[in-house]
Amino acid sequence: MNDFSISLVQSSLHWHDPAANRQMLAELLASALPESGLTDLIVLPEMFTTGFSMEAAQAEPADGPTLAWLREQAARYNAVLTGSVLLTEGGRYYNRLLWVRPDGTFSSYDKRHLFRLAGEHEVYTPGTCRLVEEWRGWRIMPLICYDLRFPVWSRNRQAAPYDLLLYVANWPQPRIEAWKALLQARAIENLAYTAGVNRLGTDGNGHDYPGQSALLDMRGDYLAQAGNRQTVLTRTLRAAPLQEFRQQLPALFDADDFELAGR
């Protein structure tokens, strides 16, 4: 493993305006990453084209303009771009994370745990499979917002461990302390670098989002915090300390065996 650079994109979002969000995010990335090759992975928030919406009419086709935009940006920065989008496919609606590589190929993950408090489970179809991607020597598992509350779904495994755990989110102000505590817990229990990307601003339903995107190491210590400002936070993750720490504390070998339904 070589060291690995990650960029967390924290911003406000235009409500139900995908074109405006794509333009805004493109400008934000261009100002923060003026040259190609400055980062390996760019992480956008949950539903970054619309905000966290239960209006299925806002969904775009799975092969629609946002996938094309992600391909363009991934090629421009020679990095993977990832974030979740409101999509429709086969007559169903999904809160779907897209993992788009510089060559235009992509993978996807449909949010497993749909946020019942907002009625998300009544609109969208839940995912059944985790996604673990290998990129530039690192194994990475991206998840979405409410998934953070479910440690079994996030659990690392000695048989095929990941090195970096990601959460893209629209996590509101009233529960932001839980966001911080759960990110730290997931990093500690999984012995992995962990990143959480949250949005800023107020959505069309009047919910406030305070940001607090963060990057933590495998001890649960903060490496970087975005606070409540609009930013592209880029940091380099070091491979050697991760490997050394796992050798010193081989807790993954002692984890309980289990099978995930639907995986």
C-alpha positions as a Markdown table, in Angstrom:
| # | Residue | x | y | z |
|---|---|---|---|---|
| 1 | Met | 0.0 | 0.0 | 0.0 |
| 2 | Asn | 1.1 | 3.5 | -0.8 |
| 3 | Asp | -0.2 | 6.6 | 1.0 |
| 4 | Phe | -3.6 | 7.8 | -0.2 |
| 5 | Ser | -5.1 | 11.3 | -0.6 |
| 6 | Ile | -8.8 | 12.0 | 0.1 |
| 7 | Ser | -10.8 | 15.1 | -0.4 |
| 8 | Leu | -14.0 | 15.7 | 1.6 |
| 9 | Val | -16.4 | 18.2 | -0.1 |
| 10 | Gln | -18.6 | 20.1 | 2.4 |
| 11 | Ser | -21.0 | 22.6 | 1.0 |
| 12 | Ser | -24.6 | 23.9 | 1.1 |
| 13 | Leu | -26.9 | 22.5 | -1.6 |
| 14 | His | -29.5 | 24.0 | -3.8 |
| 15 | Trp | -32.9 | 22.5 | -3.1 |
| 16 | His | -34.2 | 20.4 | -6.0 |
| 17 | Asp | -31.8 | 22.0 | -8.5 |
| 18 | Pro | -29.4 | 19.4 | -9.9 |
| 19 | Ala | -27.9 | 21.6 | -12.6 |
| 20 | Ala | -27.1 | 24.4 | -10.0 |
| 21 | Asn | -25.6 | 21.9 | -7.6 |
| 22 | Arg | -23.4 | 20.3 | -10.3 |
| 23 | Gln | -22.2 | 23.8 | -11.4 |
| 24 | Met | -21.6 | 24.9 | -7.8 |
| 25 | Leu | -19.6 | 21.7 | -6.9 |
| 26 | Ala | -17.6 | 21.9 | -10.1 |
| 27 | Glu | -16.6 | 25.5 | -9.3 |
| 28 | Leu | -15.7 | 24.5 | -5.7 |
| 29 | Leu | -13.6 | 21.6 | -6.8 |
| 30 | Ala | -11.8 | 23.7 | -9.5 |
| 31 | Ser | -10.9 | 26.3 | -6.8 |
| 32 | Ala | -9.6 | 23.7 | -4.4 |
| 33 | Leu | -7.9 | 21.3 | -6.8 |
| 34 | Pro | -6.5 | 23.4 | -9.6 |
| 35 | Glu | -4.4 | 20.6 | -11.0 |
| 36 | Ser | -5.1 | 16.9 | -11.8 |
| 37 | Gly | -3.6 | 14.3 | -9.6 |
| 38 | Leu | -3.7 | 16.2 | -6.3 |
| 39 | Thr | -6.1 | 13.6 | -4.8 |
| 40 | Asp | -7.1 | 10.0 | -5.2 |
| 41 | Leu | -10.7 | 10.2 | -4.0 |
| 42 | Ile | -13.3 | 13.0 | -3.9 |
| 43 | Val | -16.2 | 12.5 | -1.6 |
| 44 | Leu | -19.5 | 14.4 | -2.0 |
| 45 | Pro | -22.5 | 14.5 | 0.4 |
| 46 | Glu | -25.6 | 12.4 | 0.3 |
| 47 | Met | -28.1 | 13.4 | -2.4 |
| 48 | Phe | -25.8 | 16.1 | -3.6 |
| 49 | Thr | -27.9 | 17.1 | -6.6 |
| 50 | Thr | -31.2 | 17.7 | -4.7 |
| 51 | Gly | -30.8 | 17.7 | -0.9 |
| 52 | Phe | -32.4 | 15.0 | 1.2 |
| 53 | Ser | -35.7 | 14.8 | -0.6 |
| 54 | Met | -38.6 | 12.3 | -0.4 |
| 55 | Glu | -40.1 | 13.6 | -3.7 |
| 56 | Ala | -39.5 | 10.8 | -6.1 |
| 57 | Ala | -40.4 | 13.1 | -9.0 |
| 58 | Gln | -36.9 | 14.6 | -8.5 |
| 59 | Ala | -35.2 | 11.4 | -9.5 |
| 60 | Glu | -33.2 | 11.2 | -12.6 |
| 61 | Pro | -32.4 | 8.1 | -14.7 |
| 62 | Ala | -29.6 | 5.9 | -13.6 |
| 63 | Asp | -27.6 | 6.9 | -16.7 |
| 64 | Gly | -28.7 | 10.5 | -16.6 |
| 65 | Pro | -26.8 | 13.8 | -16.5 |
| 66 | Thr | -25.3 | 13.4 | -13.0 |
| 67 | Leu | -23.5 | 10.2 | -14.0 |
| 68 | Ala | -22.1 | 12.0 | -17.1 |
| 69 | Trp | -21.0 | 14.9 | -14.8 |
| 70 | Leu | -19.3 | 12.5 | -12.4 |
| 71 | Arg | -17.4 | 10.9 | -15.3 |
| 72 | Glu | -16.3 | 14.2 | -16.5 |
| 73 | Gln | -15.0 | 15.3 | -13.1 |
| 74 | Ala | -13.3 | 12.0 | -12.4 |
| 75 | Ala | -11.4 | 12.2 | -15.6 |
| 76 | Arg | -10.5 | 15.8 | -15.0 |
| 77 | Tyr | -9.0 | 15.1 | -11.5 |
| 78 | Asn | -7.7 | 11.6 | -12.3 |
| 79 | Ala | -9.6 | 10.5 | -9.1 |
| 80 | Val | -12.6 | 8.5 | -8.1 |
| 81 | Leu | -15.7 | 10.7 | -7.4 |
| 82 | Thr | -18.4 | 9.4 | -5.1 |
| 83 | Gly | -21.6 | 10.6 | -3.5 |
| 84 | Ser | -25.2 | 9.6 | -3.5 |
| 85 | Val | -27.9 | 10.7 | -5.9 |
| 86 | Leu | -31.7 | 10.3 | -6.2 |
| 87 | Leu | -32.1 | 7.9 | -9.1 |
| 88 | Thr | -34.8 | 5.8 | -10.8 |
| 89 | Glu | -34.4 | 2.5 | -12.5 |
| 90 | Gly | -36.8 | -0.3 | -13.4 |
| 91 | Gly | -39.8 | 1.6 | -12.0 |
| 92 | Arg | -38.1 | 1.9 | -8.6 |
| 93 | Tyr | -36.4 | 4.8 | -6.8 |
| 94 | Tyr | -33.1 | 4.6 | -5.0 |
| 95 | Asn | -30.8 | 6.7 | -2.8 |
| 96 | Arg | -27.8 | 5.4 | -4.7 |
| 97 | Leu | -24.1 | 6.0 | -4.2 |
| 98 | Leu | -22.1 | 6.2 | -7.4 |
| 99 | Trp | -18.4 | 5.3 | -7.4 |
| 100 | Val | -17.0 | 6.7 | -10.6 |
| 101 | Arg | -13.5 | 6.1 | -11.8 |
| 102 | Pro | -11.4 | 8.3 | -14.1 |
| 103 | Asp | -11.8 | 5.9 | -17.0 |
| 104 | Gly | -15.6 | 6.3 | -16.8 |
| 105 | Thr | -16.4 | 2.9 | -15.3 |
| 106 | Phe | -18.4 | 2.9 | -12.1 |
| 107 | Ser | -19.9 | 0.8 | -9.3 |
| 108 | Ser | -22.9 | 1.6 | -7.1 |
| 109 | Tyr | -24.3 | 1.0 | -3.7 |
| 110 | Asp | -28.0 | 1.5 | -2.7 |
| 111 | Lys | -28.6 | 2.8 | 0.8 |
| 112 | Arg | -29.4 | -0.2 | 3.0 |
| 113 | His | -30.9 | 1.6 | 6.0 |
| 114 | Leu | -33.6 | 4.0 | 5.0 |
| 115 | Phe | -34.4 | 6.7 | 7.4 |
| 116 | Arg | -37.8 | 5.8 | 8.8 |
| 117 | Leu | -38.2 | 9.1 | 10.7 |
| 118 | Ala | -38.4 | 10.9 | 7.4 |
| 119 | Gly | -40.4 | 8.2 | 5.6 |
| 120 | Glu | -37.5 | 7.3 | 3.3 |
| 121 | His | -38.5 | 3.6 | 3.5 |
| 122 | Glu | -41.8 | 4.5 | 1.9 |
| 123 | Val | -40.3 | 6.0 | -1.2 |
| 124 | Tyr | -37.0 | 4.3 | -1.9 |
| 125 | Thr | -36.0 | 0.7 | -2.4 |
| 126 | Pro | -33.3 | -0.5 | 0.1 |
| 127 | Gly | -30.0 | -2.0 | -1.0 |
| 128 | Thr | -29.1 | -5.6 | -0.2 |
| 129 | Cys | -25.3 | -5.7 | -0.8 |
| 130 | Arg | -22.3 | -3.9 | 0.6 |
| 131 | Leu | -19.8 | -2.4 | -1.7 |
| 132 | Val | -16.1 | -2.7 | -1.1 |
| 133 | Glu | -13.9 | -1.1 | -3.8 |
| 134 | Glu | -10.2 | -1.5 | -4.3 |
| 135 | Trp | -8.6 | 1.7 | -5.6 |
| 136 | Arg | -4.9 | 2.4 | -5.8 |
| 137 | Gly | -4.0 | -0.3 | -3.4 |
| 138 | Trp | -6.6 | 0.6 | -0.8 |
| 139 | Arg | -9.8 | -1.2 | 0.0 |
| 140 | Ile | -12.7 | 1.2 | 0.7 |
| 141 | Met | -16.3 | 0.7 | 1.8 |
| 142 | Pro | -18.7 | 3.6 | 1.2 |
| 143 | Leu | -22.0 | 3.8 | 3.1 |
| 144 | Ile | -24.8 | 6.4 | 3.3 |
| 145 | Cys | -25.9 | 8.5 | 6.3 |
| 146 | Tyr | -28.3 | 6.4 | 8.5 |
| 147 | Asp | -26.1 | 3.3 | 7.8 |
| 148 | Leu | -23.8 | 4.9 | 10.4 |
| 149 | Arg | -26.1 | 3.8 | 13.2 |
| 150 | Phe | -25.9 | 0.1 | 12.3 |
| 151 | Pro | -22.5 | -1.3 | 13.3 |
| 152 | Val | -23.1 | -4.8 | 11.9 |
| 153 | Trp | -23.6 | -3.5 | 8.4 |
| 154 | Ser | -20.4 | -1.4 | 8.8 |
| 155 | Arg | -18.3 | -4.2 | 10.3 |
| 156 | Asn | -14.8 | -4.9 | 9.1 |
| 157 | Arg | -13.8 | -8.5 | 8.5 |
| 158 | Gln | -10.4 | -10.1 | 8.8 |
| 159 | Ala | -11.1 | -12.3 | 5.8 |
| 160 | Ala | -11.2 | -9.3 | 3.5 |
| 161 | Pro | -10.6 | -6.2 | 5.5 |
| 162 | Tyr | -11.1 | -2.7 | 4.2 |
| 163 | Asp | -8.7 | 0.2 | 5.0 |
| 164 | Leu | -11.1 | 3.2 | 4.7 |
| 165 | Leu | -14.7 | 3.5 | 5.7 |
| 166 | Leu | -16.8 | 6.3 | 4.2 |
| 167 | Tyr | -20.2 | 7.8 | 5.1 |
| 168 | Val | -21.9 | 10.4 | 2.9 |
| 169 | Ala | -24.7 | 12.2 | 4.7 |
| 170 | Asn | -27.3 | 14.9 | 5.2 |
| 171 | Trp | -27.1 | 14.7 | 9.0 |
| 172 | Pro | -29.1 | 17.5 | 10.7 |
| 173 | Gln | -28.2 | 19.8 | 13.6 |
| 174 | Pro | -30.4 | 18.2 | 16.3 |
| 175 | Arg | -28.4 | 14.9 | 16.1 |
| 176 | Ile | -24.9 | 16.2 | 15.3 |
| 177 | Glu | -23.4 | 15.0 | 18.5 |
| 178 | Ala | -24.5 | 11.4 | 17.6 |
| 179 | Trp | -22.8 | 11.9 | 14.2 |
| 180 | Lys | -19.5 | 12.7 | 16.0 |
| 181 | Ala | -19.7 | 9.9 | 18.5 |
| 182 | Leu | -20.7 | 7.3 | 15.9 |
| 183 | Leu | -18.0 | 8.2 | 13.5 |
| 184 | Gln | -15.5 | 7.8 | 16.3 |
| 185 | Ala | -17.0 | 4.4 | 17.3 |
| 186 | Arg | -17.0 | 3.0 | 13.8 |
| 187 | Ala | -13.3 | 4.0 | 13.4 |
| 188 | Ile | -12.3 | 2.4 | 16.6 |
| 189 | Glu | -14.2 | -0.9 | 16.3 |
| 190 | Asn | -13.2 | -1.4 | 12.7 |
| 191 | Leu | -9.5 | -0.4 | 13.0 |
| 192 | Ala | -9.8 | 1.7 | 9.9 |
| 193 | Tyr | -9.5 | 5.2 | 8.7 |
| 194 | Thr | -13.0 | 6.7 | 8.7 |
| 195 | Ala | -14.4 | 9.7 | 6.9 |
| 196 | Gly | -17.8 | 11.3 | 7.2 |
| 197 | Val | -19.0 | 14.0 | 4.7 |
| 198 | Asn | -22.0 | 16.1 | 5.7 |
| 199 | Arg | -23.7 | 19.0 | 4.0 |
| 200 | Leu | -24.2 | 22.6 | 5.2 |
| 201 | Gly | -27.2 | 25.0 | 5.0 |
| 202 | Thr | -31.0 | 24.7 | 5.3 |
| 203 | Asp | -33.0 | 22.4 | 3.0 |
| 204 | Gly | -36.4 | 22.9 | 1.5 |
| 205 | Asn | -38.1 | 21.3 | 4.5 |
| 206 | Gly | -36.4 | 23.8 | 6.9 |
| 207 | His | -33.9 | 21.3 | 8.3 |
| 208 | Asp | -30.5 | 22.8 | 9.3 |
| 209 | Tyr | -27.2 | 21.0 | 8.6 |
| 210 | Pro | -24.1 | 22.0 | 10.4 |
| 211 | Gly | -21.4 | 20.2 | 8.4 |
| 212 | Gln | -18.9 | 18.8 | 10.8 |
| 213 | Ser | -17.4 | 16.6 | 8.1 |
| 214 | Ala | -14.4 | 14.8 | 9.6 |
| 215 | Leu | -11.5 | 12.4 | 9.0 |
| 216 | Leu | -10.4 | 10.0 | 11.7 |
| 217 | Asp | -7.7 | 7.4 | 12.0 |
| 218 | Met | -7.9 | 3.8 | 13.2 |
| 219 | Arg | -7.6 | 4.9 | 16.8 |
| 220 | Gly | -10.6 | 7.1 | 16.5 |
| 221 | Asp | -8.4 | 10.3 | 16.7 |
| 222 | Tyr | -9.3 | 13.2 | 14.5 |
| 223 | Leu | -7.0 | 13.9 | 11.6 |
| 224 | Ala | -9.1 | 16.8 | 10.2 |
| 225 | Gln | -12.4 | 18.5 | 10.9 |
| 226 | Ala | -14.3 | 20.8 | 8.5 |
| 227 | Gly | -16.3 | 22.6 | 11.2 |
| 228 | Asn | -19.2 | 24.6 | 9.7 |
| 229 | Arg | -17.5 | 26.2 | 6.7 |
| 230 | Gln | -17.7 | 25.4 | 3.0 |
| 231 | Thr | -14.5 | 23.6 | 2.1 |
| 232 | Val | -12.8 | 20.9 | 0.2 |
| 233 | Leu | -10.7 | 19.2 | 2.9 |
| 234 | Thr | -7.8 | 17.2 | 1.4 |
| 235 | Arg | -5.5 | 15.0 | 3.5 |
| 236 | Thr | -3.1 | 12.2 | 2.9 |
| 237 | Leu | -3.7 | 8.9 | 4.7 |
| 238 | Arg | -0.5 | 7.0 | 5.6 |
| 239 | Ala | -0.5 | 3.3 | 5.0 |
| 240 | Ala | 2.4 | 2.3 | 7.3 |
| 241 | Pro | 0.7 | 3.4 | 10.6 |
| 242 | Leu | -2.5 | 1.6 | 9.7 |
| 243 | Gln | -0.6 | -1.7 | 9.1 |
| 244 | Glu | 1.5 | -1.3 | 12.2 |
| 245 | Phe | -1.5 | -0.5 | 14.4 |
| 246 | Arg | -3.3 | -3.6 | 13.1 |
| 247 | Gln | -0.3 | -5.7 | 13.9 |
| 248 | Gln | 0.0 | -4.3 | 17.4 |
| 249 | Leu | -3.8 | -4.6 | 18.1 |
| 250 | Pro | -5.0 | -7.6 | 16.0 |
| 251 | Ala | -8.6 | -7.3 | 17.2 |
| 252 | Leu | -10.1 | -8.2 | 13.8 |
| 253 | Phe | -8.8 | -11.8 | 14.3 |
| 254 | Asp | -11.0 | -12.0 | 17.5 |
| 255 | Ala | -14.2 | -10.6 | 15.9 |
| 256 | Asp | -17.3 | -12.8 | 15.9 |
| 257 | Asp | -18.2 | -14.7 | 12.7 |
| 258 | Phe | -21.5 | -13.8 | 11.1 |
| 259 | Glu | -23.2 | -13.6 | 7.7 |
| 260 | Leu | -25.0 | -10.6 | 6.4 |
| 261 | Ala | -28.4 | -11.4 | 4.9 |
| 262 | Gly | -28.6 | -10.4 | 1.2 |
| 263 | Arg | -24.9 | -10.0 | 0.8 |
